[in-house]
Amino acid sequence: MPLRLLTAGESHGPVVIAMLEGLPAGLPLSAADIDPDLALRQGMNASGKPYPGASPRMKLERDAAEIVSGVLDGETIGAPVTVQIRNLDHAKWQGRAVPPMTVPRPGHSDLTGAVKYGYSDLRPSLERGSARETAARVAAGAICRRFLDEFGIRVGSYVTEIDGVRADLSGIELEDRLRLALHSEMHCPSAEAAAAMRARVQEVMQARDTLGGLFEVVALGVPPGLGSHVHWDRRLSGRLAGALMSIHAMKGVEIGDAFVNARLPGTQVHDEIVLAPDDRAGRLARRSNRAAGLEGGITTGQPVVLRVAMKPISTTLTPLQSVDLASGAASPTAYERSDFCAVPRAAIVGEAMVCLVLADALLEKLGGDSLAEMRPRLAALRQARLEDLPMQNVPRVWWP
Ligand SMILES: Cc1cc2nc3c(=O)[nH]c(=O)nc-3n(C[C@H](O)[C@H](O)[C@H](O)COP(=O)(O)O)c2cc1C
């Protein structure tokens, strides 16, 4: 896979860092391409209105990207691109004696991380297991978004369900969903559903509890032919699902309406292949997009639609039962400043991971060390024509 991402940094350390290796040269890039995505991840919609349910820390942090390698004179040079984001909260923790944390929160990496690495204090699990790391992913995703933009590929997201409030988006085109979500109070294209979701989040905060929910990530303008059916780790469906599942608290990924489709017969699910109407060049078209843009682990050229399930936030104001590992006695969990519902913010992280995987797949498909080398290669991909397929009506002997 040509594009590699490394992230580093702890939740209350001085910085979080993203390093992207494998980007071609010639991509115009500045911090201004990254900061808007960082603001969305922090819990501020594109109109500058905060989402409810975000941790008070989000009011303190003002995430700003500093590009420290790989860009000269406003363009990538083909070398690793490194971005750092300062943790403003770090100053409060610097030189402070922090009591050991010995009661693991169920649902977090506190216990599993400490058992695995042998920590005697749970804080190192928390520091690196925290979703603060997703700021680095979003920075890297924004760079990939900038790259995809050069090829007419757009990635967006929207929240579809929180606490039983399900947005009915059936009458809203994908393009419009992405646009409306950006300015919504809950990152949801339906104003009615957004208002109901907001009320539910406020109720759950009063009830000293937390929520998860569902969001969708959509990619538009994706050319056919990204990914491959020939090997398990090259199938784009698996790569996308794996990248989304790697985000903290994501517990399910669905390609399109996969779970509904699984209950239907094939004739009601598969997208019939037809000759594009009024197209003399012999282009192909589909009657529907139930496959959500992916067949055989390869993009079809239709929109890619991925649905993601996030579990409720695991730090709850109402204590959960746990055990104090220092004394061995049963103990309720202690509360640390935390989000109540982070689904609108998680959707932005989901976009970042999809941008990363698509940028990687595009680089794999087109090859090339500079944007100038890649651009002409895309045009051919955009045309899936019958006459280009190497098919001849001649019997062959397949096996030796
Ligand atoms: C954007 C975002 C914000 C999050 N904020 C919090 C938080 O404030 N408190 C918390 O306990 N968990 C938060 N989480 C979830 C934890 O990181 C998650 O529960 C933990 O990593 C364990 O999940 P896992 O089992 O999937 O790794 C957040 C997740 C995301 C994606």
PDBQT file of the ligand as one rigid body, heavy atoms in Angstrom, charges set to zero:
ROOT
HETATM    1  C1  LIG A 501     -14.312  11.576  18.724  1.00  0.00    +0.000 C 
HETATM    2  C2  LIG A 501     -14.298  10.683  19.920  1.00  0.00    +0.000 A 
HETATM    3  C3  LIG A 501     -14.357  11.219  21.191  1.00  0.00    +0.000 A 
HETATM    4  C4  LIG A 501     -14.356  10.395  22.309  1.00  0.00    +0.000 A 
HETATM    5  N1  LIG A 501     -14.418  10.961  23.545  1.00  0.00    +0.000 NA
HETATM    6  C5  LIG A 501     -14.399  10.163  24.637  1.00  0.00    +0.000 A 
HETATM    7  C6  LIG A 501     -14.461  10.738  25.962  1.00  0.00    +0.000 A 
HETATM    8  O1  LIG A 501     -14.510  11.950  26.131  1.00  0.00    +0.000 OA
HETATM    9  N2  LIG A 501     -14.463   9.888  27.020  1.00  0.00    +0.000 N 
HETATM   10  C7  LIG A 501     -14.417   8.523  26.876  1.00  0.00    +0.000 A 
HETATM   11  O2  LIG A 501     -14.425   7.801  27.856  1.00  0.00    +0.000 OA
HETATM   12  N3  LIG A 501     -14.363   7.975  25.645  1.00  0.00    +0.000 NA
HETATM   13  C8  LIG A 501     -14.351   8.756  24.533  1.00  0.00    +0.000 A 
HETATM   14  N4  LIG A 501     -14.295   8.197  23.294  1.00  0.00    +0.000 N 
HETATM   15  C9  LIG A 501     -14.318   6.761  23.167  1.00  0.00    +0.000 C 
HETATM   16  C10 LIG A 501     -13.118   6.092  23.731  1.00  0.00    +0.000 C 
HETATM   17  O3  LIG A 501     -11.964   6.544  23.112  1.00  0.00    +0.000 OA
HETATM   18  C11 LIG A 501     -13.381   4.597  23.605  1.00  0.00    +0.000 C 
HETATM   19  O4  LIG A 501     -14.436   4.264  24.436  1.00  0.00    +0.000 OA
HETATM   20  C12 LIG A 501     -12.208   3.741  23.962  1.00  0.00    +0.000 C 
HETATM   21  O5  LIG A 501     -11.145   3.939  23.055  1.00  0.00    +0.000 OA
HETATM   22  C13 LIG A 501     -12.544   2.282  23.954  1.00  0.00    +0.000 C 
HETATM   23  O6  LIG A 501     -13.158   1.927  22.756  1.00  0.00    +0.000 OA
HETATM   24  P1  LIG A 501     -12.653   0.655  21.963  1.00  0.00    +0.000 P 
HETATM   25  O7  LIG A 501     -13.051  -0.535  22.787  1.00  0.00    +0.000 OA
HETATM   26  O8  LIG A 501     -13.358   0.703  20.677  1.00  0.00    +0.000 OA
HETATM   27  O9  LIG A 501     -11.188   0.854  21.815  1.00  0.00    +0.000 OA
HETATM   28  C14 LIG A 501     -14.284   8.993  22.143  1.00  0.00    +0.000 A 
HETATM   29  C15 LIG A 501     -14.217   8.451  20.866  1.00  0.00    +0.000 A 
HETATM   30  C16 LIG A 501     -14.225   9.282  19.756  1.00  0.00    +0.000 A 
HETATM   31  C17 LIG A 501     -14.149   8.676  18.385  1.00  0.00    +0.000 C 
ENDROOT
TORSDOF 0
